[in-house]
């Protein structure tokens, strides 16, 4: 059991789809972080990521895609 909350949980990015949505691995990572946040086990979430060679044409960065996912979930 965690005695006190973490200052932040860092979510490392994963490849995103060309429409800017998260792929399954990214959703799994983010869902766990959101669970920590909703259960008051962390004060903030920190998203990482720019573009990968496979998704550089996506309209947003990995970090922006993760931020958008967190806001709706």
ZIWONOR-V317052 format. One record per helix or strand. SS is the DSSP state (helix for helix, strand for strand). FROM is the first residue (numbers start at 0). LEN is the number of residues. Records with the same first field share a line. If there is no record, write none. Layout:
BEGIN
SS=FROM-LEN ; FROM-LEN
END
This chain:
BEGIN
strand=5-6 ; 15-1 ; 21-1 ; 41-6
helix=23-15 ; 61-11
END
